[in-house]
Amino acid sequence: MQNVKSEWCTLKSIVDHDPTEAWFFNVPLYQRLYVWGDEQISTLLNDIANACERQDAQFFLGGILVVETTTEQERGAKQRTFDLIDGQQRFTTLFLLSQSPGWRRALSAFGRVERNGGFASRLNFSVRPDVNRYFEAMLQDPQNALATVPNTQCMQNARQVMTGFREKRALDEAGIGKIARYIYENVRFVCTEVPRRMDLNKLFEVINVRGVQLQHHEILKARLLHAIPAEERQRYAALWDACADMKGFVDQNLRQGRDKLSGSALATLYTQQKLACAPSVRDLLARQEALQETDDSLSGYRSLAQIADADHEKTMQKEQVEGDNHWADSIIGFPLFLLHVLRIWLYENSRKDLDRILDRDLTKIFEEFFFSSETPQQQEQDAKGFVDLVWTIRVLWDATIIKWAEAEIRSESRPDRIHMLCKTSVSGERTTRNLARSINYQENAELSLLQSMLYHTQENTTQYWMTP
């Protein structure tokens, strides 16, 4: 790799850039949310506290890998922006620590940057507006920023562990301040910057060897969403994420995702035969975004209809969502599913079919057969069309392709899991409707048996019968 730059960094050295060029960090589209648990955070804080007590000259935290994405406008505003390619969990932990009660006095300069008479968060997440709103709340009032915000539960738990650390270690104000200053000045990590035009496929192959295990379909997602305008990106990302989870059923994945569409709204689309219509689902997501903005402006006030719908969703979640997702599983993984969708997309666009299906070459295949558009307008059209098609095929997939299903009767003659098509029905009335799934051993038994035979007699890595 050419023009790769590495340097030692501390929180202090990052902050010291602020007077001339403030550094901001962004967690890109393909990265997962923050997932560190109590044990990981407690272990890290205890290790750092012990190093501080021993007066170690430094505490090595590992490394982060970044790609600079600074725009001309940002450069004119004297700031630089970096995408966090590796090390975002550790980096986010330090960021959360900087805005937690007890630690904030010594570390707050790392977590926030003074801009235009106010403060801006040094860390942001792409296509995660709820997380960014949570960060803004932390900057304004760290004491009361633990209110429920979608997709921030692990972050809220982390800050509670950080706040409770002082009590567990029996530290007074001076003691916690000493550890905080040690973190600010003596916790070091290697910051490696790679060129913006570097081949991301090769880069992630290197990262995967190091144990990060980023999936190729996550890289593909990033490339597709990059071609879609920012104001529409979240809706397409929601469709993609719901489809990427091949367990259970795609509509329930959308109900459990960060956007949390109501079951009654999705059931209505189903009865109107529009559930497989991606634009109709995106319209729901757009209204959900508008509703979220309204909820924020009303500071948490909700109508009686919203409260009733939310209570019903909680009731149905245990009855439908948990049960359904535990007993039904896809017969293939998401990369192989994407290759079958790509074959359909190529056919619909009168393009050459794939030479062969090989899920481990997912990004290479898409590079050769999909990413050929030269104009930004065509790239946007292709990206939108493909994500919409992924949704449409996944809805049809759940209805017409066998799944591994938990057998209701277990015996020596019947295995624990069998291949079955799952029956879809609508339960409830009006605003309390939901989609439900069940196994009917008699209905579609012949079609289930035929698909099962095809599945077992073809290679697991191809399953060419699925495309037609």
RODO-2510 file (C-alpha; in nm, 4 decimals, decimal comma):
residues 468
     n   res          X          Y          Z
     1     m     0,0000     0,0000     0,0000
     2     q     0,1416     0,3348    -0,1052
     3     n     0,1205     0,6645     0,0833
     4     v     0,0082     0,5017     0,4056
     5     k     0,0874     0,7228     0,7042
     6     s     0,1036     0,6040     1,0648
     7     e     0,1656     0,8106     1,3774
     8     w     0,1268     0,7857     1,7510
     9     c    -0,1844     0,9631     1,8787
    10     t    -0,3322     1,0579     2,2131
    11     l    -0,6589     1,2329     2,2856
    12     k    -0,4558     1,5424     2,3638
    13     s    -0,2741     1,5346     2,0302
    14     i    -0,6075     1,5152     1,8451
    15     v    -0,7444     1,8123     2,0398
    16     d    -0,4247     2,0123     1,9838
    17     h    -0,5089     2,0309     1,6126
    18     d    -0,8267     2,2266     1,6866
    19     p    -0,6938     2,5860     1,6713
    20     t    -0,5728     2,5385     1,3125
    21     e    -0,7758     2,2455     1,1764
    22     a    -1,0311     2,0632     1,3898
    23     w    -1,0398     1,6870     1,3415
    24     f    -1,3770     1,5123     1,3105
    25     f    -1,4386     1,1388     1,2821
    26     n    -1,7204     0,9536     1,1100
    27     v    -1,8323     0,5917     1,1422
    28     p    -1,9116     0,4952     0,7792
    29     l    -2,2170     0,3228     0,6376
    30     y    -2,0897    -0,0329     0,6498
    31     q    -1,9762    -0,0290     1,0135
    32     r    -2,1953    -0,1821     1,2794
    33     l    -2,3393     0,0048     1,5748
    34     y    -2,1561     0,0240     1,9064
    35     v    -2,1741    -0,3184     2,0762
    36     w    -1,9300    -0,3166     2,3676
    37     g    -2,0758    -0,4637     2,6860
    38     d    -2,0276    -0,3959     3,0570
    39     e    -1,7424    -0,6450     3,0974
    40     q    -1,5346    -0,5037     2,8115
    41     i    -1,5731    -0,1470     2,9382
    42     s    -1,5017    -0,2365     3,3020
    43     t    -1,1935    -0,4365     3,2005
    44     l    -1,0581    -0,1461     2,9948
    45     l    -1,1165     0,1120     3,2697
    46     n    -0,9625    -0,1136     3,5361
    47     d    -0,6562    -0,1802     3,3192
    48     i    -0,6085     0,1922     3,2572
    49     a    -0,6615     0,2768     3,6255
    50     n    -0,4026     0,0172     3,7271
    51     a    -0,1536     0,1574     3,4747
    52     c    -0,2162     0,5041     3,6141
    53     e    -0,1553     0,3857     3,9700
    54     r     0,1693     0,2192     3,8599
    55     q     0,2630     0,5474     3,6905
    56     d     0,3278     0,3724     3,3592
    57     a     0,4554     0,6154     3,0987
    58     q     0,1907     0,5039     2,8507
    59     f    -0,1012     0,2692     2,7972
    60     f    -0,1199     0,1242     2,4454
    61     l    -0,4789     0,0870     2,3257
    62     g    -0,4113    -0,0580     1,9818
    63     g    -0,4660     0,1156     1,6503
    64     i    -0,7267     0,2874     1,4389
    65     l    -0,7419     0,2930     1,0608
    66     v    -0,8833     0,6013     0,8865
    67     v    -0,9502     0,7387     0,5400
    68     e    -0,9687     1,1161     0,5003
    69     t    -1,2955     1,2333     0,3430
    70     t    -1,2554     1,6101     0,3876
    71     t    -1,4571     1,8173     0,1404
    72     e    -1,3473     2,1527    -0,0018
    73     q    -1,6106     2,3238     0,2102
    74     e    -1,4777     2,1575     0,5257
    75     r    -1,1227     2,2473     0,4309
    76     g    -1,2301     2,6098     0,3935
    77     a    -1,3809     2,5922     0,7418
    78     k    -1,0434     2,4674     0,8742
    79     q    -1,1525     2,1179     0,9617
    80     r    -1,0633     1,7653     0,8509
    81     t    -1,2941     1,4628     0,8488
    82     f    -1,1864     1,0986     0,8680
    83     d    -1,3850     0,7779     0,8198
    84     l    -1,3082     0,5199     1,0899
    85     i    -1,2357     0,1995     0,8995
    86     d    -1,1028    -0,0003     1,1943
    87     g    -1,1038     0,0565     1,5704
    88     q    -1,4394     0,2319     1,5946
    89     q    -1,5500     0,0369     1,9042
    90     r    -1,2459     0,1509     2,1051
    91     f    -1,2658     0,5035     1,9647
    92     t    -1,6382     0,5305     2,0431
    93     t    -1,5716     0,4073     2,3980
    94     l    -1,3251     0,6933     2,4552
    95     f    -1,5723     0,9370     2,3019
    96     l    -1,8541     0,8213     2,5324
    97     l    -1,6181     0,8417     2,8290
    98     s    -1,5370     1,2033     2,7435
    99     q    -1,9035     1,2974     2,7781
   100     s    -1,9859     1,0951     3,0895
   101     p    -2,0347     1,2505     3,4351
   102     g    -1,7167     1,2309     3,6433
   103     w    -1,4881     1,2119     3,3395
   104     r    -1,6115     1,5093     3,1444
   105     r    -1,4031     1,7809     3,3140
   106     a    -1,0707     1,6420     3,1902
   107     l    -1,1886     1,4788     2,8662
   108     s    -1,4680     1,6956     2,7250
   109     a    -1,2356     1,8739     2,4808
   110     f    -1,1864     1,5432     2,3007
   111     g    -1,5573     1,4718     2,2629
   112     r    -1,6671     1,8107     2,1374
   113     v    -1,5335     2,0849     1,9143
   114     e    -1,6171     2,4522     1,9590
   115     r    -1,7822     2,5782     1,6419
   116     n    -1,9775     2,8983     1,5655
   117     g    -2,0343     2,9858     1,9287
   118     g    -2,1484     2,6366     2,0202
   119     f    -2,0212     2,2807     2,0297
   120     a    -2,0221     2,0083     1,7640
   121     s    -1,9711     1,6376     1,8268
   122     r    -1,6276     1,5162     1,7208
   123     l    -1,7782     1,1749     1,6338
   124     n    -2,0774     1,1052     1,4082
   125     f    -2,2373     0,8008     1,2472
   126     s    -2,3383     0,7878     0,8804
   127     v    -2,7077     0,7116     0,8207
   128     r    -2,7697     0,6944     1,1960
   129     p    -2,9577     1,0183     1,2750
   130     d    -3,0895     0,8757     1,6020
   131     v    -2,7348     0,8106     1,7257
   132     n    -2,6239     1,1592     1,6212
   133     r    -2,9209     1,3099     1,8086
   134     y    -2,8104     1,1170     2,1151
   135     f    -2,4606     1,2624     2,0791
   136     e    -2,6037     1,6138     2,0541
   137     a    -2,8045     1,5534     2,3711
   138     m    -2,4858     1,4433     2,5507
   139     l    -2,3111     1,7661     2,4545
   140     q    -2,5976     1,9768     2,5854
   141     d    -2,6703     1,7911     2,9088
   142     p    -2,4627     1,4811     2,9913
   143     q    -2,6529     1,4209     3,3156
   144     n    -2,9882     1,3717     3,1409
   145     a    -2,8768     1,2163     2,8122
   146     l    -2,9692     0,8620     2,9150
   147     a    -3,3267     0,8860     2,7904
   148     t    -3,4313     0,6134     2,5492
   149     v    -3,3168     0,6824     2,1951
   150     p    -3,3412     0,4085     1,9281
   151     n    -3,0222     0,2100     1,8656
   152     t    -2,8285     0,3667     2,1532
   153     q    -2,8980     0,1162     2,4317
   154     c    -2,5401    -0,0176     2,4350
   155     m    -2,4110     0,3399     2,4489
   156     q    -2,6454     0,4249     2,7349
   157     n    -2,5352     0,1128     2,9243
   158     a    -2,1713     0,1993     2,8581
   159     r    -2,2080     0,5474     3,0062
   160     q    -2,3782     0,4040     3,3130
   161     v    -2,0832     0,1682     3,3645
   162     m    -1,8424     0,4595     3,3183
   163     t    -2,0332     0,6757     3,5659
   164     g    -2,0483     0,3929     3,8219
   165     f    -1,6764     0,3150     3,7909
   166     r    -1,5851     0,5834     4,0458
   167     e    -1,8036     0,4216     4,3123
   168     k    -1,6721     0,0718     4,2408
   169     r    -1,3114     0,1877     4,2777
   170     a    -1,3989     0,4115     4,5772
   171     l    -1,2441     0,7134     4,4034
   172     d    -1,2860     1,0712     4,5183
   173     e    -1,2958     1,3707     4,2831
   174     a    -0,9177     1,3941     4,2739
   175     g    -0,8794     1,0223     4,2063
   176     i    -1,1154     1,0129     3,9087
   177     g    -0,9599     1,3346     3,7772
   178     k    -0,6123     1,1803     3,7899
   179     i    -0,7214     0,8768     3,5845
   180     a    -0,9049     1,1016     3,3379
   181     r    -0,5918     1,3133     3,2835
   182     y    -0,3902     0,9941     3,2360
   183     i    -0,6341     0,8841     2,9671
   184     y    -0,6127     1,2249     2,8002
   185     e    -0,2334     1,2393     2,7911
   186     n    -0,0961     0,8853     2,8254
   187     v    -0,3361     0,6460     2,6508
   188     r    -0,1784     0,6048     2,3077
   189     f    -0,2827     0,4389     1,9861
   190     v    -0,1458     0,4196     1,6346
   191     c    -0,3489     0,6178     1,3829
   192     t    -0,2941     0,4843     1,0311
   193     e    -0,4252     0,6895     0,7385
   194     v    -0,4706     0,5245     0,4003
   195     p    -0,5290     0,7080     0,0695
   196     r    -0,8841     0,7940    -0,0240
   197     r    -0,8551     0,6271    -0,3654
   198     m    -0,7261     0,2996    -0,2278
   199     d    -0,9017    -0,0166    -0,3466
   200     l    -1,1475    -0,0811    -0,0621
   201     n    -1,1835    -0,4479    -0,1550
   202     k    -0,8114    -0,5097    -0,1039
   203     l    -0,8104    -0,2943     0,2071
   204     f    -1,0859    -0,4960     0,3713
   205     e    -0,9218    -0,8236     0,2769
   206     v    -0,6216    -0,7047     0,4797
   207     i    -0,8468    -0,6003     0,7683
   208     n    -1,0286    -0,9343     0,7628
   209     v    -0,6968    -1,1180     0,7943
   210     r    -0,6393    -0,9139     1,1094
   211     g    -0,9637    -1,0466     1,2549
   212     v    -1,2170    -0,7683     1,2023
   213     q    -1,4266    -0,9913     0,9715
   214     l    -1,6123    -0,7207     0,7811
   215     q    -1,8510    -0,8863     0,5381
   216     h    -1,8182    -0,8227     0,1654
   217     h    -2,1868    -0,7381     0,1427
   218     e    -2,1241    -0,4526     0,3880
   219     i    -1,8670    -0,3075     0,1475
   220     l    -2,1180    -0,3502    -0,1343
   221     k    -2,3810    -0,1706     0,0730
   222     a    -2,1466     0,1237     0,1261
   223     r    -2,0764     0,1580    -0,2456
   224     l    -2,4445     0,1445    -0,3385
   225     l    -2,5563     0,3916    -0,0720
   226     h    -2,2752     0,6282    -0,1639
   227     a    -2,4404     0,6740    -0,5056
   228     i    -2,7761     0,7645    -0,3465
   229     p    -2,8407     1,1255    -0,2309
   230     a    -2,7938     1,1760     0,1419
   231     e    -3,1541     1,2815     0,2027
   232     e    -3,2814     0,9458     0,0714
   233     r    -3,0003     0,7238     0,1924
   234     q    -3,1474     0,6200     0,5259
   235     r    -3,4599     0,4692     0,3655
   236     y    -3,2600     0,2589     0,1223
   237     a    -3,0256     0,1562     0,4046
   238     a    -3,3272     0,0420     0,6093
   239     l    -3,4474    -0,1794     0,3229
   240     w    -3,0998    -0,3260     0,2767
   241     d    -3,0465    -0,3952     0,6484
   242     a    -3,3847    -0,5686     0,6790
   243     c    -3,3000    -0,7931     0,3838
   244     a    -2,9452    -0,8646     0,5061
   245     d    -3,0766    -1,0495     0,8115
   246     m    -3,1768    -1,3766     0,6464
   247     k    -3,3282    -1,5206     0,9647
   248     g    -3,7008    -1,4991     1,0112
   249     f    -3,9002    -1,2726     0,7803
   250     v    -3,8022    -0,9443     0,6219
   251     d    -4,1042    -0,7409     0,7366
   252     q    -4,0324    -0,8356     1,0975
   253     n    -3,6699    -0,7339     1,0524
   254     l    -3,7963    -0,3921     0,9475
   255     r    -4,0176    -0,3768     1,2561
   256     q    -3,7188    -0,4515     1,4802
   257     g    -3,4689    -0,2266     1,2978
   258     r    -3,3755     0,1291     1,3813
   259     d    -3,6783     0,2651     1,1888
   260     k    -3,9309     0,0353     1,3609
   261     l    -4,2232     0,0491     1,1189
   262     s    -4,5496    -0,0560     1,2812
   263     g    -4,6839    -0,4022     1,2180
   264     s    -5,0259    -0,2604     1,1290
   265     a    -4,8796    -0,0426     0,8530
   266     l    -4,6925    -0,3369     0,7013
   267     a    -5,0001    -0,5589     0,7314
   268     t    -5,1990    -0,2961     0,5426
   269     l    -4,9444    -0,3005     0,2606
   270     y    -4,9688    -0,6795     0,2544
   271     t    -5,3479    -0,6790     0,2232
   272     q    -5,3151    -0,4207    -0,0564
   273     q    -5,0596    -0,6507    -0,2267
   274     k    -4,7988    -0,3729    -0,2002
   275     l    -4,5574    -0,5217     0,0539
   276     a    -4,3200    -0,6267    -0,2246
   277     c    -4,3385    -0,2761    -0,3747
   278     a    -4,0234    -0,1037    -0,2469
   279     p    -4,1445     0,2547    -0,3198
   280     s    -4,4517     0,1933    -0,1007
   281     v    -4,2307     0,0777     0,1876
   282     r    -3,9979     0,3729     0,1366
   283     d    -4,2985     0,6042     0,1592
   284     l    -4,3733     0,4508     0,4997
   285     l    -4,0131     0,5062     0,6037
   286     a    -4,0279     0,8697     0,4873
   287     r    -4,3401     0,9284     0,6979
   288     q    -4,1666     0,7594     0,9895
   289     e    -3,8732     1,0008     0,9539
   290     a    -4,1127     1,2968     0,9522
   291     l    -4,2910     1,1566     1,2586
   292     q    -3,9579     1,1153     1,4370
   293     e    -3,8717     1,4787     1,3687
   294     t    -4,2129     1,5834     1,5011
   295     d    -4,1658     1,3707     1,8135
   296     d    -3,8295     1,5352     1,8745
   297     s    -3,9780     1,8828     1,8401
   298     l    -4,2566     1,7926     2,0843
   299     s    -3,9982     1,6802     2,3428
   300     g    -4,1483     1,3375     2,3885
   301     y    -4,5233     1,4146     2,3888
   302     r    -4,7283     1,1494     2,2073
   303     s    -5,0873     1,1251     2,0944
   304     l    -5,3233     0,8630     2,2373
   305     a    -5,3162     0,6813     1,9016
   306     q    -4,9358     0,6644     1,9098
   307     i    -4,9382     0,5356     2,2679
   308     a    -5,1987     0,2703     2,1840
   309     d    -5,0070     0,1575     1,8776
   310     a    -4,6805     0,1431     2,0719
   311     d    -4,8416    -0,0636     2,3500
   312     h    -4,9841    -0,3036     2,0944
   313     e    -4,6456    -0,3364     1,9259
   314     k    -4,4889    -0,4361     2,2599
   315     t    -4,7567    -0,7017     2,3098
   316     m    -4,7242    -0,8401     1,9584
   317     q    -4,3444    -0,8407     1,9723
   318     k    -4,3385    -1,1348     2,2122
   319     e    -4,6263    -1,3165     2,0464
   320     q    -4,5148    -1,2791     1,6846
   321     v    -4,1662    -1,1396     1,6343
   322     e    -3,9751    -1,3497     1,8831
   323     g    -4,1560    -1,6708     1,7986
   324     d    -4,1376    -1,6322     1,4220
   325     n    -3,7691    -1,5508     1,4111
   326     h    -3,6787    -1,8457     1,6306
   327     w    -3,8372    -2,1194     1,4244
   328     a    -3,7684    -2,0143     1,0658
   329     d    -3,4281    -1,9700     0,9032
   330     s    -3,3063    -1,9146     0,5477
   331     i    -3,1541    -2,2010     0,3506
   332     i    -2,8818    -1,9695     0,2093
   333     g    -2,6819    -1,6684     0,3278
   334     f    -2,7173    -1,3068     0,2171
   335     p    -2,4165    -1,2985    -0,0243
   336     l    -2,5586    -1,5907    -0,2246
   337     f    -2,9030    -1,4289    -0,2162
   338     l    -2,7510    -1,1069    -0,3597
   339     l    -2,5978    -1,2960    -0,6498
   340     h    -2,9362    -1,4418    -0,7436
   341     v    -3,0877    -1,0923    -0,7259
   342     l    -2,8026    -0,9654    -0,9436
   343     r    -2,8863    -1,2274    -1,2084
   344     i    -3,2466    -1,1035    -1,2113
   345     w    -3,1302    -0,7402    -1,2304
   346     l    -2,9020    -0,8212    -1,5230
   347     y    -3,1852    -1,0024    -1,7017
   348     e    -3,4291    -0,7135    -1,6498
   349     n    -3,1689    -0,4676    -1,7830
   350     s    -3,0821    -0,6849    -2,0867
   351     r    -2,7263    -0,7413    -1,9703
   352     k    -2,5016    -1,0438    -1,9853
   353     d    -2,5641    -1,3126    -1,7229
   354     l    -2,3014    -1,4128    -1,4660
   355     d    -2,0412    -1,6650    -1,5762
   356     r    -2,0893    -1,8477    -1,2473
   357     i    -2,2092    -1,7923    -0,8914
   358     l    -1,9443    -1,7800    -0,6190
   359     d    -2,0398    -1,5966    -0,3009
   360     r    -1,6831    -1,5452    -0,1806
   361     d    -1,6213    -1,3377    -0,4970
   362     l    -1,9224    -1,1149    -0,4312
   363     t    -1,7445    -0,7788    -0,4620
   364     k    -1,5387    -0,8936    -0,7606
   365     i    -1,8515    -1,0124    -0,9438
   366     f    -2,0356    -0,6866    -0,8777
   367     e    -1,7321    -0,4902    -0,9931
   368     e    -1,7375    -0,6725    -1,3254
   369     f    -2,1116    -0,6996    -1,3916
   370     f    -2,2756    -0,4109    -1,2027
   371     f    -2,0482    -0,1115    -1,1426
   372     s    -2,0064    -0,0089    -1,5065
   373     s    -2,2052     0,3159    -1,5188
   374     e    -1,9908     0,6203    -1,5883
   375     t    -2,2287     0,9073    -1,5053
   376     p    -2,3396     0,9901    -1,1479
   377     q    -2,7015     0,9985    -1,2655
   378     q    -2,6848     0,6430    -1,3981
   379     q    -2,4956     0,5238    -1,0895
   380     e    -2,7728     0,6654    -0,8701
   381     q    -3,0434     0,5050    -1,0846
   382     d    -2,8684     0,1664    -1,0801
   383     a    -2,8089     0,1766    -0,7033
   384     k    -3,1692     0,2693    -0,6235
   385     g    -3,3069     0,0138    -0,8651
   386     f    -3,0938    -0,2655    -0,7270
   387     v    -3,1761    -0,1974    -0,3589
   388     d    -3,5452    -0,1813    -0,4474
   389     l    -3,5129    -0,5130    -0,6300
   390     v    -3,3357    -0,6697    -0,3302
   391     w    -3,6396    -0,5769    -0,1178
   392     t    -3,8915    -0,7034    -0,3734
   393     i    -3,7161    -1,0377    -0,4199
   394     r    -3,6730    -1,0842    -0,0436
   395     v    -4,0477    -1,0375     0,0160
   396     l    -4,1257    -1,2881    -0,2594
   397     w    -3,8508    -1,5126    -0,1236
   398     d    -4,0136    -1,5344     0,2190
   399     a    -4,3438    -1,6311     0,0573
   400     t    -4,2297    -1,8798    -0,2069
   401     i    -3,8973    -2,0372    -0,1042
   402     i    -3,8631    -2,3064     0,1615
   403     k    -3,7042    -2,2282     0,4970
   404     w    -3,5530    -2,4413     0,7661
   405     a    -3,8420    -2,4628     1,0121
   406     e    -3,8598    -2,6051     1,3629
   407     a    -4,0744    -2,9193     1,3600
   408     e    -4,3640    -2,9031     1,6027
   409     i    -4,3514    -3,2817     1,6598
   410     r    -4,0086    -3,4309     1,7262
   411     s    -3,9538    -3,8044     1,6957
   412     e    -3,7050    -4,0480     1,5497
   413     s    -3,8951    -4,0423     1,2200
   414     r    -3,9161    -3,6616     1,2007
   415     p    -3,6055    -3,4397     1,2431
   416     d    -3,5921    -3,1261     1,4568
   417     r    -3,5720    -2,9059     1,1470
   418     i    -3,7491    -2,9576     0,8184
   419     h    -3,7886    -2,7746     0,4881
   420     m    -4,1262    -2,6030     0,4715
   421     l    -4,3022    -2,3103     0,3103
   422     c    -4,4524    -2,0843     0,5744
   423     k    -4,8092    -1,9595     0,5552
   424     t    -4,8716    -1,5850     0,5916
   425     s    -5,1842    -1,4432     0,7530
   426     v    -5,3068    -1,1156     0,9024
   427     s    -5,4093    -1,1117     1,2670
   428     g    -5,5922    -0,8432     1,4619
   429     e    -5,8194    -0,5663     1,3422
   430     r    -5,7623    -0,2185     1,1969
   431     t    -5,4699    -0,0489     1,3767
   432     t    -5,3854    -0,3659     1,5703
   433     r    -5,3181    -0,5846     1,2665
   434     n    -4,9939    -0,7745     1,2217
   435     l    -4,8481    -1,0259     0,9818
   436     a    -4,8151    -1,3736     1,1310
   437     r    -4,6459    -1,6899     0,9996
   438     s    -4,7234    -2,0524     1,0618
   439     i    -4,6348    -2,3966     0,9283
   440     n    -4,8984    -2,5947     0,7421
   441     y    -4,7628    -2,9410     0,6721
   442     q    -5,0352    -3,0237     0,4200
   443     e    -5,0593    -2,6978     0,2270
   444     n    -4,7899    -2,6694    -0,0453
   445     a    -4,6335    -2,9968     0,0716
   446     e    -4,5499    -3,1026    -0,2860
   447     l    -4,3792    -2,7710    -0,3670
   448     s    -4,1826    -2,7872    -0,0409
   449     l    -4,0688    -3,1397    -0,1228
   450     l    -3,9649    -3,0398    -0,4759
   451     q    -3,7582    -2,7446    -0,3531
   452     s    -3,5999    -2,9565    -0,0823
   453     m    -3,4943    -3,2112    -0,3452
   454     l    -3,3417    -2,9339    -0,5601
   455     y    -3,1649    -2,7887    -0,2558
   456     h    -3,0049    -3,1200    -0,1588
   457     t    -2,9027    -3,2183    -0,5130
   458     q    -2,7224    -2,8952    -0,6048
   459     e    -2,4122    -2,7297    -0,4630
   460     n    -2,4722    -2,5283    -0,1484
   461     t    -2,2608    -2,2459    -0,2932
   462     t    -2,4651    -2,2085    -0,6137
   463     q    -2,8282    -2,3305    -0,6020
   464     y    -2,8897    -2,2133    -0,9587
   465     w    -3,2538    -2,3318    -0,9466
   466     m    -3,3422    -2,0367    -0,7226
   467     t    -3,2991    -1,7631    -0,9842
   468     p    -3,5829    -1,8725    -1,2147
***
